[in-house]
């Protein structure tokens, strides 16, 4: 009888000593739009003027909430104590959507809402969203692909680099946010 009582207690003690992955940093990072719609703003759009922003494809090094640091062009490590609230593709898609909506007045739909009326469709690949240790820069490279309807498809590469004073978590968030906002503004101007 005592054996059955001790078994769950022993299992709980063993599990309490286990680590199930890296410890979450005390603060998680997110992207904030430099240009955002004011609260209470109503937008109306014709079917052809709506836009659907699809989260971009990402390479394996970005399929994590951690911040990659490239060195020597080929090596990748992850910045200590720097972690996004979610993966960069989702954060970046929302930032682009918010920026396009604020700058153009278009109704911007999430990819899950596209059945309403996809209008223009923006997708692409987020090639880089991290730190270049060799140049001490936050780097965002996005290959946008815009389907304007019919058979018209355009693509364009956008790149922004922001110098970082130190390669650490405190510098990475603001520098990547600034670089991402530069790219988002250029994408919004391209979309028109």
Buried (B, 14 or more C-beta within 10 A) or exposed (E): EEEEEEEEEEEEEEEEEEEEEEEEBEEEBEBBBBBEBEEEEEEEBEEEBBBBBBBBBBEEBBEBBBBBBBEEEEEEBBBBBBBBEEBBBBBBBBBBBBBBBBBBBBBBBEBEEBEEBBBBBBBBBBBBBBBBBEEBBBBBBBBBBBBBEEEEEEEEEBBBBBEBEEBBBEBBBBBBBBBBBBBBBBBBEBBE
